[in-house]
């Protein structure tokens, strides 16, 4: 089994980025699981999406927020956008679904401004049983993320990806 978190922490260390790897005894699949060891309000999802032209995009949003397909389609000027499949997540990001950090092979990164609410955030740690606590400014700088409102009100379920 590949150790994606080791490559991730080596990457961050080589750039002098302060971080803390948080290990779990099982894959972390929900905010509730993660909140046993971290503040749920600091969790940020790295969501791999594919536009109608086949281009990948990484959306960074608070764990309890949803991505607005409508906002992304307008922003990207594309006909449609969808969640990547498990295979596409690994292919485009270089990390398995559930472990994707904000720093990966996808170069188009959009961060919702809500993630700036905390000095540090918790993101995918490379492997599905690890999370990474890191400075929010470091995430924006290293990922070269654009800061754009991409979340949607929870009431409009047809327009969102959790």
Secondary structure, 3 states (H helix, E strand, C coil): CCCHHHHHHHHHHHCCCCEEEEECCCCCCCHHHHCCCCCHHHEEEEEEEEECCCCEEEEEEECCCEEEHHHHHHHHCCCCEEECCHHHHHHHHCCCCCCCCCCCCCCCEEECHHHHHCCEEEEECCCCCEEEEEEHHHHHHHHCCEECCCEECCCCHHHEEC
